């Protein structure tokens, strides 16, 4: 391989890795706050809460917004289904999207008010959207931190 080709390849790699290095720097700068305030321990592993994932997203110039939340039936059970998006605060560009449900037959939620079940569906959809576009960066928060947000974990995981 010629020196010119090697230089082009190295430049291409640097160009590709630049944004990732920037994101990792932001995550590491926020790690102390996220680990102290926005993680929970389940089965010996750390999970970032949706609030912590939102903090990381905000550090990168993103926010999460609710797109929809409606009452649906899933396998004969009533539920709320929500869709949320991660968007660039400056440009409004959609960075990621996620959906989730909160069903009426869930042990933790069955007896809760409808507004609480609706809110949990939105929280879960927010967490999923954040995880899908930023979850790969959660490992930079620490060795035991998982890519899945805490709210996506089953209630009996601990």
C-alpha angles and dihedrals in degrees: 000000000000123000090247092053091048091051091050091050092048090049091050091051092048090049091051095045097044097083092044092052089050092051093046089052091054092048092049091048090054096039097097094053094042094048094045099044111015111043134083129199119235121172092342094308130104121236125192113231120230087254090056092046088050090052090053090048091049089052088059094047096260133120134187124237136186113246099179144342122188142164112258140166118239117187090337094311125110117240145158115246118198134187122200135179135208109223137186105251094214101044104021090232114155109245099176144349136207140175134203143165137222109205129208092233097057110121095228095043107033095093098037124106118270092248090057093051090048091050092050091052089054091046091051092047089050090051092049093049091048092046094049093055102028107019092099087066097053090082087069088066091069145313096273098043114114128213092233117087117241094243091060091059120096115263092240095050092111 
